[in-house]
Amino acid sequence: MTTTLISGANKGLGYETARRLIEAGHTVWMGARDPARGQQAADALGGRFVHLDVTSDASVAGAAQTIADAGGLDVLINNAGISGPHSQAAELTADDALAVYGTNVVSVVRMIGAFVPLLRASSNPTIVNVTSGMGSFAFVHDPERIESKFNSPLYTSSKAAVTMLTVQYAKAFPEIRINAADPGFTATDFNGNTGTQTVKEGTDAIVELATRGGVGPTGTFIDRSGVAPF
Ligand SMILES: NC(=O)c1ccc[n+]([C@@H]2O[C@H](COP(=O)([O-])OP(=O)(O)OC[C@H]3O[C@@H](n4cnc5c(N)ncnc54)[C@H](OP(=O)(O)O)[C@@H]3O)[C@@H](O)[C@H]2O)c1
């Protein structure tokens, strides 16, 4: 039996990932910062709710203790993320940057630090970092790609950091499969439901990485078509 934790699982891609992994037989801890919405989401899918605000040391440590006490963890999916302000570049502030990096980047470090001890006790330890093609140098320069049409300095650079954190942690922890998934432009609240993919399509790469059973390459960046360029 594989036990999986998903951050930001109360809606959007995290919720659909939980639905698909429960269907695939995983025991899924659905992390959410809002207890009422998190419990409701877990009840709807047959998951287990755990309170998890990824920006809080105390909340992340509490979730790690809860999951350790219940038997441990095999797969960690760092999915929670924010877009940050949709301001013009000239209007962005340092506080905006701290907020976006705090949730999208610093929280990945916090989560990995808290959960690596549990993952090391697993026979199929896996981390999936939900990144974005918006953080791919290749995609944002390719006029054929949707990622080249947006200007969003903080969000894009935060996701470039997530992808590189994936590579660096994969080198640091060779005993864990650590890979990054780009969902692709998917209709969720994140983009006012303007994304062109369904949530099922948007979770293909995440589910693929989460169901490899602790084998396969590490330190890679994939989308639903396969290995993606960084
Ligand atoms: N949708 C896309 O087109 C797309 C494309 C590429 C990458 N992504 C990435 O995919 C991930 C999921 O995005 P989505 O489209 O599903 O967005 P979403 O519908 O807005 O969901 C984001 C989730 O993250 C949670 N979250 C935000 N801050 C949190 C915090 N401090 N602690 C715990 N949870 C927190 C939200 O919780 P609340 O409900 O409490 O706010 C929500 O559950 C993000 O990392 C995003 O960058 C999305």
The ligand as an SDF file (V2000), in Angstrom:
LIG
                    3D

 48 52  0  0  0  0  0  0  0  0999 V2000
   -3.4520   25.6350  -13.4320 N   0  0  0  0  0  0  0  0  0  0  0  0
   -2.3920   25.7410  -14.2460 C   0  0  0  0  0  0  0  0  0  0  0  0
   -2.5170   26.0840  -15.4490 O   0  0  0  0  0  0  0  0  0  0  0  0
   -1.0160   25.4370  -13.7320 C   0  0  0  0  0  0  0  0  0  0  0  0
    0.0220   25.3240  -14.6930 C   0  0  0  0  0  0  0  0  0  0  0  0
    1.3040   25.0400  -14.2510 C   0  0  0  0  0  0  0  0  0  0  0  0
    1.5340   24.8550  -12.8960 C   0  0  0  0  0  0  0  0  0  0  0  0
    0.5130   24.9620  -11.9930 N   0  0  0  0  0  0  0  0  0  0  0  0
    0.8200   24.7340  -10.5830 C   0  0  0  0  0  0  0  0  0  0  0  0
   -0.0220   23.7260  -10.0890 O   0  0  0  0  0  0  0  0  0  0  0  0
   -0.1980   23.8890   -8.6740 C   0  0  0  0  0  0  0  0  0  0  0  0
   -1.6790   23.8140   -8.3320 C   0  0  0  0  0  0  0  0  0  0  0  0
   -2.3110   24.8660   -9.0170 O   0  0  0  0  0  0  0  0  0  0  0  0
   -3.8780   24.8710   -9.3390 P   0  0  0  0  0  0  0  0  0  0  0  0
   -4.0220   25.2550  -10.7490 O   0  0  0  0  0  0  0  0  0  0  0  0
   -4.5370   23.6550   -8.8470 O   0  0  0  0  0  0  0  0  0  0  0  0
   -4.3040   26.1560   -8.4470 O   0  0  0  0  0  0  0  0  0  0  0  0
   -5.5060   26.3920   -7.4310 P   0  0  0  0  0  0  0  0  0  0  0  0
   -6.7510   25.7840   -7.9460 O   0  0  0  0  0  0  0  0  0  0  0  0
   -5.4490   27.8470   -7.1330 O   0  0  0  0  0  0  0  0  0  0  0  0
   -5.0550   25.5590   -6.1350 O   0  0  0  0  0  0  0  0  0  0  0  0
   -3.9190   25.9380   -5.4090 C   0  0  0  0  0  0  0  0  0  0  0  0
   -3.9110   25.1420   -4.1240 C   0  0  0  0  0  0  0  0  0  0  0  0
   -2.7510   25.5490   -3.3580 O   0  0  0  0  0  0  0  0  0  0  0  0
   -3.2110   25.8400   -2.0650 C   0  0  0  0  0  0  0  0  0  0  0  0
   -2.3260   26.7440   -1.3310 N   0  0  0  0  0  0  0  0  0  0  0  0
   -1.9040   27.9860   -1.6550 C   0  0  0  0  0  0  0  0  0  0  0  0
   -1.1450   28.4850   -0.6780 N   0  0  0  0  0  0  0  0  0  0  0  0
   -1.0760   27.5390    0.2880 C   0  0  0  0  0  0  0  0  0  0  0  0
   -0.4620   27.4440    1.5410 C   0  0  0  0  0  0  0  0  0  0  0  0
    0.2630   28.4600    2.0630 N   0  0  0  0  0  0  0  0  0  0  0  0
   -0.5650   26.3040    2.2680 N   0  0  0  0  0  0  0  0  0  0  0  0
   -1.2760   25.2660    1.7790 C   0  0  0  0  0  0  0  0  0  0  0  0
   -1.9330   25.2890    0.6120 N   0  0  0  0  0  0  0  0  0  0  0  0
   -1.8290   26.4250   -0.1240 C   0  0  0  0  0  0  0  0  0  0  0  0
   -4.6040   26.4370   -2.2480 C   0  0  0  0  0  0  0  0  0  0  0  0
   -5.3060   26.4670   -1.0270 O   0  0  0  0  0  0  0  0  0  0  0  0
   -6.5170   27.5330   -0.7910 P   0  0  0  0  0  0  0  0  0  0  0  0
   -7.7270   26.9530   -1.4620 O   0  0  0  0  0  0  0  0  0  0  0  0
   -6.6230   27.5800    0.7040 O   0  0  0  0  0  0  0  0  0  0  0  0
   -6.0880   28.8470   -1.3920 O   0  0  0  0  0  0  0  0  0  0  0  0
   -5.1460   25.4240   -3.2430 C   0  0  0  0  0  0  0  0  0  0  0  0
   -5.5400   24.2430   -2.5970 O   0  0  0  0  0  0  0  0  0  0  0  0
    0.4780   25.2080   -8.3170 C   0  0  0  0  0  0  0  0  0  0  0  0
    1.7640   24.9530   -7.7840 O   0  0  0  0  0  0  0  0  0  0  0  0
    0.6030   25.9250   -9.6630 C   0  0  0  0  0  0  0  0  0  0  0  0
    1.6870   26.8190   -9.6990 O   0  0  0  0  0  0  0  0  0  0  0  0
   -0.7530   25.2600  -12.3830 C   0  0  0  0  0  0  0  0  0  0  0  0
  1  2  1  0
  2  3  2  0
  2  4  1  0
  4  5  1  0
  4 48  2  0
  5  6  2  0
  6  7  1  0
  7  8  2  0
  8  9  1  0
  8 48  1  0
  9 10  1  0
  9 46  1  0
 10 11  1  0
 11 12  1  0
 11 44  1  0
 12 13  1  0
 13 14  1  0
 14 15  2  0
 14 16  1  0
 14 17  1  0
 17 18  1  0
 18 19  2  0
 18 20  1  0
 18 21  1  0
 21 22  1  0
 22 23  1  0
 23 24  1  0
 23 42  1  0
 24 25  1  0
 25 26  1  0
 25 36  1  0
 26 27  1  0
 26 35  1  0
 27 28  2  0
 28 29  1  0
 29 30  1  0
 29 35  2  0
 30 31  1  0
 30 32  2  0
 32 33  1  0
 33 34  2  0
 34 35  1  0
 36 37  1  0
 36 42  1  0
 37 38  1  0
 38 39  2  0
 38 40  1  0
 38 41  1  0
 42 43  1  0
 44 45  1  0
 44 46  1  0
 46 47  1  0
M  CHG  2   8   1  16  -1
M  END
$$$$
